[in-house]
Amino acid sequence: MVSTFLLTACAKKVFGIDGIAAKQKKAKAMSKTDYDGPILEIDGLSISFFTRLREIPAVMDFSCTVQPGEAMGLVGESGCGKSTVALGVMQDLGVNGRIVGGSIKFKGQNLNEMSQEDLRDIRGSEIAMIYQEPMASLNPAMKIGKQLMEVPMIHEDVDETEAYQRALEVVTDVRLPDPERMLNSYPHQLSGGQQQRIVIAMALMSKPSLLILDEPTTALDVTVEAAVVELVKDLGKKYGTSMLFISHNLGLVLETCDRICVMYSGEAVETGSIKDVFDKMQHPYTQALFRSIPLPGADKNARPLIAIPGNFPLPHERPQGCNFGPRCDYFEAGRCDLGDIKMDGIDGADRHASRCVKFREIDWNAPIVAGRTFKKSEPGQVVLKMDNLKKYYEVAANALFGGGDKKVVKANETLSFEARESETLAIVGESGCGKSTFAKVLMGLETATEGEILLDNMPIQDIAIEDRDTKTISNIQMVFQNPFDTLNPSMTVGRQIIRALEIFGIGDTEEDRRNRMLELLDLVKLPREFADRMPRQLSGGQKQRVGIARAFSGGARIVIADEPVSALDVSVQAAVTDLLMEIQREEKTTLLFISHDLSIVRYLADRVMVMYLGHVVEIGSTDQVFSPPYHPYTEALLSAVPIADTSIEKKHIVLEGDIPSAMNPPSGCPFQTRCGWKDKVQGGLCDTEVPPMRTLVGSHQLKCHLSEADLDAMEPVIKIAAE
């Protein structure tokens, strides 16, 4: 095989890369020292994509400025143009994309007017981009070290020795253990969080002036997300890098950025400092976004979330005047639907502006008009009981070829809990903690190794799904994480629901089943004409509603909702969450809600079960689990959750390392390798003994060796800051 370095040397000779690199090095040195103005100036930017039928405007009249060392957050629903702006900055809009108006200046130079050669000098060296999926940026056939070394070798013409030292330094900077081993590893040998850190390291190798991050933590666990965000902030300060941070998570933007730009349907609708926009919002869309996310104090019965009405407009179907007009509580015909609306500055604020003709007339401090309130459902009889459930898998020591001794993967260890009628029990924890395995055993996709599962006092732990009767199957249903993968693309929506009714034996005739299908569409608040639509004609939120209709079609006693809203926009999340709660009240269903988003868990769960490495480490009512004393793992989870509220103060805890392998778990307490409280326990108990499950108050239980005094001394992780 030809060496990567030999190929690089040949490329330099044939294509004159030596000269390009030297020019880049010289230009980079000059730009680092000579320029003191805004790093990025976008003025009146308009981007369109051209098809055979029409021009589709994706971004219109977009402006923003990023100063040296400043972090700007771009937020908004999917399709609002955030990523298109980033690709415009990178001048990478593909064959059909074109900048049709405005300018993008980087350090005073207009990127629109640069030649491809000049753009190559800047990309990767002066402007770097980190994408949502780390494996999209890594070569699976090349070791990490070589991929990192390529950056300075190509952009700055350094030799292999210096490039290796630079790679070693930056891998150390991103806090990866054993940097030399990391450089000698392939991407598939690293966890998702480690892969994303390597991509960040690669982006920072040439110390860029501008770093663009496009949803860099969406695919990561909340604890890994917290560590990556902390890392990005620290490295931004160390290298003096400006950032354009694209996210749909307002809490993440609050923790990461200095300024924010809210986008809707291709336009910036509000921009300003984090403090101004979060505390003194001046656009109805910004207000609607905040009303649709669960902040501390939200209550599913007394103060339900308010979903944004209507749907996001398609680019070629935008309304006249204000794009947000058809969904706005303050819309006024004859004013809001006339002509183009421009951004208007707000007096007395730090570059705070709004694209609304009425923002000076709206009382932004008026209390939210109370929507429907509900009486809290009282849990009924026990529907599901799990007692000392264990699920082990035997795998070959050499998994590739099946040789060697067998090893045991302990996916679930002694799970015990009860779930009642009309109750929502949330199951939380990082990837690999056993949540999905437990769901598979409950569904019958796997059978238990040990222990007992009782559904209405009937044992089902040893009955595989193919051996279960129709009633048992219909009683336990599931709503999956990704609505795009759970529907048959070649079958109409109505037919897919009718098929479930046929399997469950509901309805005597085809007409009976069709009528029931239409009633289910009513239940999930979809128009009846959607029965004849194909899945490709539905949005993500609409597809998830079809999945919910199908899950409830057989009168399910238990519905397992596995991250049912994590793939949806925040505005759609509120509507789908509200829908689940409403159906649960009507059907008296037991909801097992699997999630890593503790904000939504706090809002909708009656009880919470925290899992770590196959163990239940804490269980109790939502108030008990979200208040001290905590299990140390629960404390870290709560600290990691980004909250979009400037009045909230959080205890700062970043977990070190990754969750251990279930094939080779640590001795003693499963959490002891990452626990910040371990030194408080005397006698090395954490290293040698699995803690017993202890009952604190009422139904609050946790599995920990900490003394009563240490538990009592714990302080709240989340508290409202003093005025």
N, C-alpha and C positions, 0 to 999 in steps of 0.2 A: 504494500500500500504506500502511495506517495505521501510524504510528510506534509502536514498542513503548513509548516514553516517554509518548506521548499516551494509549495504552491504560492505562498505569499511573496517569496523572493522573486519567483518567475513573473508574478503579476506586476511587481514593482518595476521589473526590467522592461517588460513588454508594454505596459500601459503608462509608464512614467509616474508610478505612484510615489516614488521617492521625492520627486519634485512637488507633487501635490501635497504630500505630508509636510515637507519643509515649509511650503507656503502656508499650510494650515497652522503649523506651529508658530510661524512668525505672526500671522494675522491674529491668532488666539492670544499670544502674548501682548500684542498691542491692544486688542479689544478689552482684555482684563484690566489693563491699567489706565487706558485713556478715556473710557466712556463713563460718565456719571449721571446720565439721564435715565428715563424709564427703560426697563429691560424690554417690555412688550407694550406696544401701542396699537390697539385695533380700533379703527375709526370707520363707522358706517359700513361695516362688512356685510356683503350680500353674496351668498353662495347658492347656485342652482345645479340641479342634475338634469341632464337632457336625455329624453327617451325618443323613440320614433314618433310618439303621439304628442308629446308636450314638454314644455319646460316646467320642472318641479322646483319651486323655491324652497330650499331647506333652511337657510339662515337669511334674515333680513335686517338691515340697519342695526347691526350689532356693534357695540363699542365697549371697550374696557381697557384699563391701563394697569400694568403690573410694575411696581417700583422695585429697585434692587433689594433682595432679601425678603420680599413680600410674598405671601401665599394667597392666591385668589381661588375661591371655591366656585365652581359652576354647578348649580343644582336645577332640577326640574324633572318632569316625567320622561319616560322613554319616548324618543321621537321628537324631543323639543329642540334638538340641534347641538347638544353639548359636544358630542364626539366629532361632529362635522366641523365645529369651530377648531378643535384640536388638530384635525387633519388639515384644515386650512392653514394653520400656523406651520405645520410640517410640510405644506405644499405637496400633499399626497392625497389628492381627491380622486384619483383613478381616471379612467378614460372619459367617463360621462360627467364628472364634476368640474365645475368652473367657477372661479371668482368673477362675479358680474358687476360688482360695485364695491367701493371703499378700499381701504388699504390695511396691510398688516406690516408694522415696522418692528424690527428687532434691533435694539440698540441704535435706533435712528435710521436703519437701512430698510428700504421697502422690499420685503420678501417677494411681493408680486412681480417685481421688475428684475429679479436676479436670474442669472443664467443657471442652467442645471449644474454646471461645474461649481459655481459659487455656492449653490445650495448644498452640494455634497460636502463642501468645506465646513458648513455650519452644522448639518445634521449629525447627530451622534457625538460631536465634539462640543458645540456651543448650545445646541438644543437637543435634549434627550427625552424619550417617551417610554413610559412604563404602561403595559397593557393589563387588562383584567385577568387574562389567563396566562400564567407565567410560562407554560410549556409552548405557547405560541412564539415566544422570544428565544427559546433555547433549542439548540440542535441536539436531538436525542442520541446521535452517533458520535458526539465529540465530548471529551472530558471538560468539566467546568473550567479548569485552569486554562486550557487552550482557548476557550471561548472568551474568557476575560482578558487574556493576554493580547488577543487580536485587536482590541480597542485601541490601546496606546501604540501598538506596533503599526497599525494602519493610519491612525489619525495624527500621531505625533512622531512616527518614525524612530521609536526607541528600540533598543536591542532586546533579545529574549531575556537576558538576565534582569534588566531593569523592569521589563514588563512583568516578569514573575514576581518580583518584589512588590510592584504596585498592586498586583492581583492579591498577593498575600495580605498586604496592608488593608485593602478595601474589604476583603472577606472578614478580617478582624474587626473592621469598623462596623460591619453590619451584624456583629455579635453572633457569628456562627461558631459552634464548638469545633475544636481541632481543625483550624484553617487548612493545614497541609493535606489532611485527609479529604476535606471538601474539594480542594483543587484537583485531587486525583480521582474524584467520583464522577459518574455519569448522572445526568439529570434525573433518571428514573430511580436512582438510589437515594434521593432526597424527598422529604415530605413537601406538601404544598407550601407551607410557610417558609421552609428553607429555600425552595425554588424561587419564591417571590423575593426573598432577601438577595439571592444571587442576581436576579434581574435588576434590583435596585442597585446592587454593587456595580453591575455592568454599566448602568446608566450614569453612575457617578465616577466611573474610572477616569474620564477626561475632565472632571470638575466643570460640568456645563453651567452656563449662566441661567438657563431656564430648563426646568424639569416639568414635563407634562405627565400627570398620573390619571389614567382613565379607569376608574373603579378598581383600584389596585387591590382591594381587600374583600371584594364581594364573595369570592369563592373560599374564603378562609374562616376558620372558627373565630368566635368572638375574642377568645384569649390571644390567639395568634394575631388577629386584627389589631388588638390593643398594642401588642409588642411592635408590630410593623409601623403603626402610626407614630408611636414614640420614637422609633428609629428614624423615620422620615423627618420628623421635626428636629431631632438632634443633629442629623446629618445636614439638613438645610441650614442650620445655624453654623455648623462647623465649616461648610464649604461656601457659605454666603449665597446659596442657590435660591433663585426665585422659583415659585411653583404655581402651576395651573392645575388645580385639583378637581377632577370631575367626579361627582358622586350623587346618588339619590338619597343618601343618608345625611339628614340635617345635623344630627348629633356629631357625626364624624367631621363634618365641615366646621362645626363650632370648635372642636378640639384641635383642629389642624390648621385652620386658616386665619388670616388677618382681615380679609375682606370677602364678600360674597356677591355673586351675580345670579339672580333667579331668572331662569329662562322658561318661556312658554310658547310652544308652536313656532319656533324659529326666531323669536324675538327675546331680547333682554327686557324684562318687565320691571325689575327693581334691582338696584345695586347700591352698595354702601359698605360701611364697616360692619363687622359681625355684630357689635353691640347695637348699632343703629337699626339694622334690619331685623334682628331677633327681638329687640325690646320696643322698637318704634316703627314697626312695619307700615308701609304706605302703599301697598297694592293688594287688591282683593285676592289675587291668586296666592301670594305669599301667606296671607291670613288663612286661606282655605287649606293650604298645605299643612300648616301648623295644627289646624283643627282636626286633621285626619290622622295625626300620629299620636300614639299613647304616651303622654307625659306623666310624671308622677302626680297622683291625685285623680287621674281619669278613672272612672268607674263604669263598668259595662251596664249597670242597672240605673244608677242615679245620673251619671253624666256620660252617655254613650258618645263614641267618636262620631264626627259629622263628615260623611263621605262627600266628595265633590260631585255635584249632580252632573248628569250628561256624560258625554264621551269626548275624548281628545279629538280635535278635527284632523282629517287627512290633509296633507299639504296642498292638494288641488281643490279642497272644499272649505277653505278658510272663510269665515264670515267677513262682511264689510266692517270697517272700523276696527274696534278692539277684538282681537282674536279670542279673548277670554269671555267676551260679552254673553254668549248663550249660556254659560255656566255660572255667571256672576250674580251674587245677591244684590248688587247695587246697580245693575244695568238700567239705563234710561234711554228709551228709544228717542231718536232725534239728536242725541248727543254722542252716545257711545258707539253708534253705528255709522258715523259720518266721517269719511276721509281717513287718512293715515294719522295715527296718534304717535307723537314723538316723546322721547324721554324728557322729563322736566325736573330740574334741580330742586332740592328741598332746602330752604333757608336754615342756616345755623347748624348744618350737619357736615360731616366729613365726606365729601363727594357722594352724598346720598341722593339718588334720583329715582323717579317712578314713571312708568308709562301708563298713566291713568288720568282722564280728564276730570275726575271727581275726587281725587285723593285729598284735596284741601277741605272738602265738604263732609267727608265721612268721619264719624266719631269712632276712632280706632280703639278707644278705651271702653266703649259700650259693652256691657255684659253679653255673653253669648246667649242668644234666644234658646231657651231650653227646648230640645226636641222631645221625642217620646221618652218617657222613663218607664222602668219596669220594676215590678216587685221581685225581690230576690227569690230565686227558686230554692226551695228546701230540698236537700238531697233525700231520696227515697231509700228503698231497700237495697241491700248489697247485690249488685249485678255480677260483678267480677271479683274473684278472690284468687290471689297468687300466693303460694306458700312455699318458700325455700326453693324457688325455681333455679335450676342450673342448666346451662346449655354449653356443652364442650364440643369442640371439633378436633378430630384426629387428622394431622397432616404429616406428610413425610418430611424428614429433616432436610432432604434434598428435594424441594418442591418441584424443581424443573424436571427431574428424571425419575422421581418416585423412589429413590433408593435411601438407604440408611434407616436409622431408628425413627420410630413415630414420635411426634411431639404433640402436645395437647394445647389447643387454643381455648382459654377459659373466657368465652364471650359474655356469659352471664353467670354471676355468683350469688346464690342464695337471695334471689329477689322475693320480697314479701310485701304485699300491699293489698288494699281493698279499694274498689271503685263503686260508687253508688249511682242509682238512677238520677238523671238530671244534673249530674256533677261533671265539672271539667277538671280533669287531673292533667297537669302539665308535666312532661318528662323532659328534663334539660341536661345538657352535658356536651362535651366536645365530641368531634368525630372519633369513632373508635371506642366510645365508652359503653357500647352495647345496646343503644336505644333501638336501632333497626333490627338487631337480632331478636330482641324481646318481642318486637312487633311481628316478625316472621313466625315466631313460635305461636303467638296468639292467633295469627291468621291461619295457622295450619300449614304454612309453607315449610316449616321445620317442626320436628317433634322434640320434646324436652328430654334432657339427659337424666334429670332427677327433679323431684318436686311435683307440685300439683297446681293445676289451673282449673278453677271451678267457674263455669258460666251458668248462672241460675242454679247453683249447687250440682251441676253436672260436670264430671271431670272430662276435659278435652285435651289435656297435655300430650297424650299419646296418639291422638287421632290426626293423621295427615289429611290435608284438604281434600284429596281424592276420595277419602273414606268418610268424610263428614256428610251428614244429611243436609238437604236443601235449607231447612230451617236454621241450622247452626251457621251455615255459610252466609245466609241473608242477615243473621243477627250480628255478625262481626264484619264490618266493611271498612274500607280504607279510602282516604282522600290523599293523593300523592303530591309530591313537591312540585313536579314540573308538569303543568297542564298540557304542554305541547306534545308530550310523549305518551299520554295516557288515552288518547282518542284515536280511533281507526280513521286514517285520512281519506279512505275510500268509501266511508259510510256516513249517511246524514246523521245529524244530531239526534233527531227523533228516533231513527232506527236503532241507534246505539242504546238509548234508554229502553226502548221496547224489547230489545234483545235481553237486557238484564231482567226485565219483568217476566219474559218467557222462562228464563233459567230459574227464577224464583217461584214460578208457578202462580203468578198473580194475574187474574183476569181469565174469564172463561172463553172469550172470543177476542179476535184481533181488534174489534172496535172497542171493547172494554180496555184493552191494553193501551190503545191509542188515546183514549180519554184520560187514562191514568197518567200517561206520558205528558199530556198537555197540562194536567194538574201539577205535575212535578216541575214543569217549566214555569208555571205561575209561582210555585213555592220558592224557586231560586230567582224569581224576578227577571225572567227572560221573556221577551215577546213570543207568543205562540208561533209566529211565522218562522222563528229560528228552527223549528222542527225540520224544515226542508233545506236548511243550510248545511254546507260542508264545514268541517272544522277549520279549514284554511280561511274561511270567511269570518271567523270570530277573532276577537282580541284575546290576549292572555287571560284577563279577568273573566271574560265570557266563557272561555274554555274551562276555567276552574269551576265556574257555576254548573256547567254540564257535568263535570266530575262529581260535584256535590249532589246533584240531582240523582245521578246513577247510584251513589253510595247510599242514599236514603230511600231508594226505590223499593227495597224489600222490607221496609219497616225495621231498620237495624236497631238493635239494642245498644250496641257499642260501635262508635266510629273512631277509627284511628286516623288522626289528621297529622301526616308526616310533613312538617314544614310547609303547610298548605298555602302560605302567603309570601314566602321568602323570594319567589321568582317574580313577584308582582310589584308594580309601582306603589308608593306609599298611599296615594289617593285611592287606588283599587284595593289595597290591603284593608282599608277601613270598611269598604263596602262588603268585601267577602267575609271579613271577621264578623261584622254585624249580622250578615246573613246566616252564618253558622250558629251564632247565638240565638237568633230568632227561631230557626228550625229546631234547635235543641229544646227551646222552651215549649214549642208546640208538640214535639214528638217525645219529650222526656227522655232524650237519648243521653247515654254516658259518652262523654267526649274525652278521648286520650289525645292530648295535644303535644306532639313532639316538636321541640323548637330549640334554637340556640339564642333567639332574640328575647332576652329577659324583659324588655319593655312591654312587648305584646303579651308575654306570660303574666306579668304583673297586672295587666289590664283585664284579662279574661279568665284566668284560672281561679278555681276555688281552692285547690290544693296543688302543691308542687313537689315533685320527686326529683332529686338531684342524683345523677349517676356518674360514676368515675371508674373506668377500667372494669366494667362488669358489675360493680357493687352499687347498691343504693347507699349513698353516704349521708343523705338528709332527706326527710320527708315531713311535711306539715302543712298547715293552712298557708295561703299566700302571705298573709300578714306575718306569720311566724317565721317563714323562710326569708322574707325580705327585711327582717329586723334582727338585731343581735339577741342572743348569741348565734353565730353561724358555724357551720363546718368551714374550716380554712379554705376548702375548694369553692364553696358557695360564695365566700367573701371575695375570692379572686374573680369569680364569674361576674358578680355584681359590679366590681370595680371596673371591669373591662367594657361594660355596656355604655356606648356613647349616648348621651341624653341631650336633646335639643332645647336646653333651657339654661339661660345664663345665671339664673338664681340658684342653681344646684351646685353644691360642692361635693366632690367625690374623694374618697380615700384612694391614694394612688398605689396600686399593686400590679406588677407585671410578672406573670409566671415565667420562670426560666425553663428552658428545655421543652421537649415534646412529650406527649402522653406515651408511656412505655408500651412495648409490644405485649399484647395479650398472650403471645406464645411464650414470653419470658418475663412475667410480671415480677416486680420487686418483692422481696420478702417483707413480712409484717404488713403495715398499713399500705394500701395501694398508692396513696398520695404522698408517701414520705419522701420521695425523690424530688418533689417540687414544693414542699410545704414550708412556708415561712415561719410557722409556729413550732416546728419540730424541736428546737432547742429548749422549749419550755417544758418538755416532757422528760422526766428523770428516768434513769435506768435503761435507756436504749429500747424502751418498749416499742417505739414506732418501727424500729428495724427488725423486730423479731415476732411481734404478735399482731394479728389482725384485730382491730378494736371491736368490741361488742357493740351492738346497736343499743343506744341509751335513750330512755324517754325523759324529756326535760319537763315540759308543761303540757298537759292535755295530750294531744295527738302528735306533738312535735318530737321527732326522733332524729338523732344523728349518730354517726359511727366515727368516734374520735377518742383518743387517749387524753385529751386536754382535761385539766382539773376543773372542778366547778368554779373555782376562783378565777381561773384564766378565761373561762367562758363568760362569766359575769362581767369581766373587765373589758370585754370587746365593745368597741364603739361603732356607731352606724357607719356604713360605707357611703350611703347617699343621704345628704341632708341639705336643707334649704339654707343658703347663705344669709347671714345677718345683714339687714339693710344698713 
